[in-house]
């Protein structure tokens, strides 16, 4: 993979893939990892929270 193509897909995402993580409330962090809640809805979380326990992911409101 050429180095010029790394991260290019982030440019097409809104806010370059950045936002506030719903699990840890970190701001201006990349939200690239989808996690499924128990009710079946998917939320995007940061790299640190992609391995968070399921009960923390289920505690997200909204």
Secondary structure, 3 states (H helix, E strand, C coil): CCHHHCCHHHHHCHHHHEECCCCCCCCCEECCEEEECCCCCEEEECCCCCCCCHHHHHCCCC
